[in-house]
Amino acid sequence: MINLKCIYCLSVEPLSGFNTEHVMPRAFGTFEHNFTLNNSVCRTCDTYFSQNLELRLARDSLEALDRIPSDSVSPESLTKLPFTETRLKITEGFYLGLNVRVVLNGEIPTVVPFPQVGFLREGETQWAYVTQGELDNLSTPLPTDIADDGIRIITPSEETEEQIIAILDERGVPFQRRGELASPGTDESDIEVEISGQVDQIIMRCVSKILFNYLSFCAGHEFTHDENFNVIRRFIRYGHVPDYRLVDVSNEPILHTDTENLRQTDGHLVTINWTGDNRHIIGQISLFNRITYRVSLASGFQGVWRPIRQGHLFDVGNRTISGLGVTSLILPNP
Ligand SMILES: [Zn+2]
């Protein structure tokens, strides 16, 4: 019987305990000649990652917003999610504060509201919106001093409207229908929307995992079993944080010829390299070439040096993966 070692938990299992792991989570595209790890990540780790790290990155992150053009996220699935860390809010007019998402209507980005309830408290002029997901969560506080006609229910269908009224009722907030609201975003005019998101540990662990997968794919899984990678391994798998910074977040482009505002591609960029002194291994990743994460994969590496300098573009549009010329990279310094 063949026994194999998982690159994340280091447990030794028979072949049957392993899954095929995609270097790039499938939510961020499937590619021709896709990069996969075979017999490297155990089923337990794989399940843990998809439920605890990848779902969040794919559905509730600044990167998730960039998935909208392909609209692989169904509206139904979004209404069920808490969607708490990343928000788009209308910043002007009648619907100031409304939680929305953006979908493409043909070529035109259109604002679509989430199912939600607006509350206007007595003496106030600004409505506060609570999404259906938050309303479902009994620990979300609801205002008690609601003004007359101070409840707005925003829903895509009568069915969700009834659901929301039922939850409000359960939570002791009776609702009486007094009229119909004009739907936001139907008058063809531009609406200003504010985007806010959290880059927290879950996101950092998830992007670190993509890079560690990539390292393992490029350098082989035996290399990534090395104890020099224990710190990053434990961070990704268990959230253990060392006493130095593992992940830097910036708007700095990875490609030499990009500027902060002018990008040549909206594909994903992934690179690994030694620092100039050959002591540390640094990975860089930018999903949709937007936010750049620079991750310390190994610090103070003690072992046999090997060439690992690599970079790839995962082109979301034409679904290809191509190698980056090393001259086109900004090479990380320690
Ligand atoms: Zn494992």
Residues whose N, C-alpha, C, O or C-beta is under 5 A from the ligand:
A	BS01	ZN	C6 Y8 C9 L10 C42 C45
